[in-house]
Amino acid sequence: MSTFEPAHSYPARQAPAAGTLAGLDERLIHCRACPRLVEWREEAARTKRRAFADWDYWGRPVPGFGPPDAAVALVGLAPAAHGANRTGRMFTGDRSGDFLYAALYDLGLANQPTATHRDDGLELRGVRITSPVHCAPPANRPTPEERDTCRPWLARELRLLRPTLRSAVVLGAFGWQAVMPALAEAGWAVSRPRPVFAHGARITLPAADGGAPLTLFGCYHVSQQNTFTGRLTPAMLREVLAAAAEAAGLPVPGPGPS
């Protein structure tokens, strides 16, 4: 970060300057724009959870994960303090990730059903996972200001994915609200009033410049609050992911067991 660049302006200045996803990720991991989030992610990395006392926590913003020519974007909420904030990769090292990657594997969109650390060999096929907030927030609740400060990263990521991106799955109402202005900045036309979140929602967004449209899907978040209570079952998640993959032109197998 430049000595003369205020921390809070870092995303707005740095994200649009990235010409590739790799370059975007490199800029993102140095972001310190939100003091509350910086303090929390670093405190979690220092104190650790007892089960992970021997881990060297990532403790930085967590970049997106997946190929640069992805046809499907999967948008979550934010890294978990002892999951992605520990491992440095989206949905890696916690039960939410276990639930998500098992479903992606069942559909042939991942090469293995588990995600434990950055070098575990996991590869995504045609899917890139990202979030509207890239630092772990206290109580998993970013503020609206933190969401808006982080938006340039998501908007630029979606813009860089535009040549191949054909569908997106948004996990939860927070991500749904956060992704709408980012999609508009990335070049898709978002109607007003904005579409309302619902599990199973499916909306087609035309490109503002006449390019390829984007099919947007809503899905309950893979948090334990939803998966442990049965509000979101493996079959429900697979159904949405399969529809998104099909809309994007990716091959998927037939339905499996619930």
C-alpha positions in Angstrom: 0.0 0.0 0.0 1.3 3.4 -0.9 2.4 5.6 2.1 0.1 8.3 0.8 -2.9 6.1 0.3 -5.5 6.1 3.1 -6.4 2.6 4.2 -10.1 3.1 3.7 -9.7 4.1 0.0 -7.5 1.1 -0.8 -10.2 -1.2 -2.3 -11.7 1.6 -4.5 -8.2 2.5 -5.9 -6.6 -0.9 -6.1 -9.4 -3.2 -7.4 -10.1 -1.4 -10.7 -6.4 -1.4 -11.5 -6.1 -5.2 -11.4 -6.0 -6.7 -14.9 -6.2 -10.3 -14.0 -7.8 -12.3 -11.2 -4.3 -13.3 -9.9 -3.4 -9.6 -9.8 -6.7 -8.8 -8.0 -6.0 -11.5 -5.4 -2.5 -10.2 -4.7 -3.8 -6.7 -4.1 -6.7 -7.9 -2.0 -4.7 -9.8 0.5 -2.9 -6.6 1.6 -6.1 -4.7 2.3 -6.5 -3.0 5.7 -9.4 -0.8 4.9 -11.8 -1.8 7.7 -10.2 -1.3 11.2 -12.8 -3.5 13.0 -12.3 -6.4 10.6 -8.5 -6.1 10.7 -8.5 -6.2 14.5 -10.9 -9.1 14.6 -9.2 -11.3 12.0 -5.7 -10.7 13.5 -7.0 -11.3 17.1 -8.5 -14.6 16.0 -5.2 -15.5 14.4 -3.3 -14.7 17.6 -5.5 -16.3 20.1 -6.6 -19.3 17.9 -9.0 -22.0 18.8 -7.7 -24.7 21.0 -8.2 -27.4 18.3 -6.0 -25.4 16.0 -3.3 -24.3 18.4 -0.6 -25.6 16.2 -1.8 -23.8 13.1 -0.2 -20.7 11.6 -3.3 -18.8 10.8 -3.7 -16.9 7.6 -5.2 -13.9 9.4 -5.6 -11.7 6.2 -8.3 -11.0 3.7 -9.2 -14.2 1.9 -9.2 -14.1 -1.9 -11.6 -15.9 -4.3 -10.9 -19.5 -5.2 -11.4 -21.2 -8.6 -10.3 -21.0 -12.2 -10.2 -17.6 -14.0 -12.4 -18.9 -16.8 -15.2 -20.1 -14.4 -18.7 -20.3 -15.8 -20.4 -20.2 -12.4 -19.7 -17.9 -9.5 -20.6 -18.9 -6.0 -21.0 -16.0 -3.6 -21.0 -16.4 0.1 -20.9 -14.0 3.0 -17.5 -13.6 4.6 -14.6 -15.9 5.9 -15.1 -17.7 9.2 -12.7 -16.7 11.9 -11.4 -20.2 12.4 -12.2 -21.6 8.9 -11.0 -19.5 5.9 -9.3 -17.0 8.2 -7.2 -19.9 9.4 -6.6 -21.7 6.1 -6.6 -18.8 3.7 -9.1 -20.3 1.3 -12.8 -19.8 0.9 -15.0 -22.3 2.8 -12.0 -24.4 3.9 -11.5 -25.9 7.3 -15.1 -25.7 8.7 -18.4 -27.6 8.5 -19.9 -25.1 6.2 -17.2 -25.9 3.7 -17.6 -29.7 4.3 -21.3 -29.3 3.3 -20.6 -27.2 0.3 -17.7 -29.1 -1.2 -19.4 -32.4 -0.8 -22.2 -31.1 -3.0 -19.8 -29.7 -5.6 -18.0 -33.0 -5.7 -21.3 -34.9 -6.1 -22.0 -32.8 -9.2 -18.5 -33.1 -10.7 -17.7 -29.5 -10.0 -14.9 -30.3 -7.6 -12.3 -33.1 -7.7 -12.7 -34.1 -4.1 -15.4 -33.8 -1.4 -13.3 -32.2 1.4 -11.4 -29.0 1.9 -8.9 -28.9 4.8 -6.1 -26.6 3.8 -4.7 -24.6 0.9 -2.4 -27.4 -0.3 -4.9 -30.3 0.0 -5.2 -30.8 -3.8 -8.7 -29.4 -4.1 -9.6 -28.1 -7.6 -12.9 -26.6 -8.7 -14.2 -27.2 -12.2 -15.9 -24.3 -13.9 -16.7 -22.7 -10.5 -15.2 -19.8 -8.7 -16.1 -19.1 -5.0 -16.0 -15.6 -3.6 -17.7 -13.3 -1.1 -18.8 -9.7 -0.7 -16.7 -9.3 2.5 -13.2 -10.8 2.4 -12.2 -10.5 6.1 -13.7 -12.5 9.0 -16.2 -10.3 10.9 -17.2 -10.5 14.6 -20.2 -12.8 15.0 -20.2 -13.4 11.3 -21.9 -10.0 10.8 -20.2 -7.4 8.7 -21.6 -3.9 8.9 -23.2 -2.2 5.9 -20.2 0.2 5.7 -17.8 -2.7 5.7 -19.8 -4.4 2.9 -19.7 -1.3 0.8 -16.0 -0.6 1.4 -15.2 -4.2 0.3 -17.5 -4.0 -2.8 -14.9 -2.9 -5.4 -13.1 -6.3 -4.9 -16.3 -8.2 -5.8 -17.3 -5.9 -8.6 -13.8 -6.2 -10.2 -13.8 -10.0 -9.8 -17.1 -10.3 -11.5 -16.0 -7.9 -14.3 -12.9 -10.0 -14.9 -15.0 -13.2 -15.0 -17.5 -11.7 -17.5 -16.1 -13.4 -20.6 -17.0 -16.8 -19.3 -19.4 -16.2 -16.4 -23.0 -17.4 -17.2 -24.6 -18.0 -13.8 -24.1 -17.2 -10.2 -25.4 -18.8 -6.9 -25.7 -16.5 -4.0 -25.8 -18.0 -0.5 -28.1 -16.1 1.8 -29.9 -12.8 2.0 -26.8 -10.8 3.0 -24.8 -11.9 0.0 -27.9 -11.4 -2.2 -28.2 -7.8 -1.2 -24.5 -7.2 -1.4 -24.0 -8.7 -4.9 -26.6 -6.6 -6.6 -24.7 -3.3 -6.8 -21.5 -5.3 -7.6 -23.3 -7.0 -10.5 -24.4 -3.6 -11.8 -20.9 -2.3 -11.6 -19.6 -5.4 -13.4 -21.9 -4.8 -16.4 -25.2 -6.5 -15.8 -28.5 -4.7 -15.7 -30.2 -5.1 -12.3 -33.9 -4.1 -12.2 -35.5 -1.7 -9.7 -36.9 -2.6 -7.3 -34.1 -5.1 -6.9 -35.0 -8.8 -7.0 -35.9 -10.3 -3.7 -33.9 -13.1 -2.1 -35.5 -16.6 -1.8 -34.2 -20.1 -1.8 -34.6 -21.4 -5.3 -35.0 -17.9 -6.8 -33.9 -17.7 -10.4 -33.5 -14.5 -12.3 -31.9 -13.6 -15.6 -29.9 -10.3 -15.7 -29.2 -8.9 -19.2 -25.9 -7.4 -19.9 -26.0 -3.6 -20.0 -23.6 -3.6 -23.0 -25.4 -6.3 -25.0 -23.1 -9.1 -23.9 -24.0 -12.4 -22.4 -26.8 -12.4 -19.8 -26.3 -13.9 -16.3 -28.6 -16.3 -14.6 -28.8 -15.6 -10.9 -29.8 -18.2 -8.3 -30.7 -17.8 -4.6 -29.8 -20.5 -2.1 -29.9 -20.6 1.7 -26.4 -20.2 3.2 -24.5 -23.3 4.1 -24.1 -22.2 7.7 -24.6 -24.7 10.5 -27.7 -22.7 11.5 -29.3 -23.9 8.3 -27.7 -27.3 7.7 -28.0 -28.6 11.2 -31.7 -27.7 11.4 -32.5 -29.2 8.0 -33.5 -25.8 6.6 -30.9 -26.6 3.9 -30.4 -30.2 3.0 -27.7 -31.7 0.7 -30.4 -32.4 -1.9 -31.6 -28.8 -1.8 -28.1 -27.5 -2.3 -27.3 -29.9 -5.1 -30.5 -28.9 -6.9 -29.6 -25.2 -7.0 -26.0 -25.9 -7.9 -27.0 -28.3 -10.7 -29.4 -25.7 -12.1 -26.7 -23.1 -12.1 -24.2 -25.4 -13.7 -26.8 -26.4 -16.4 -27.6 -22.7 -17.1 -23.9 -22.1 -17.5 -23.4 -25.0 -19.9 -21.5 -27.2 -17.5 -22.2 -31.0 -17.6 -23.7 -32.4 -14.4 -24.8 -35.9 -13.4 -28.4 -36.9 -12.7 -30.0 -36.4 -9.3 -28.5 -38.4 -6.4 -29.9 -39.4 -3.0 -31.1 -36.9 -0.5 
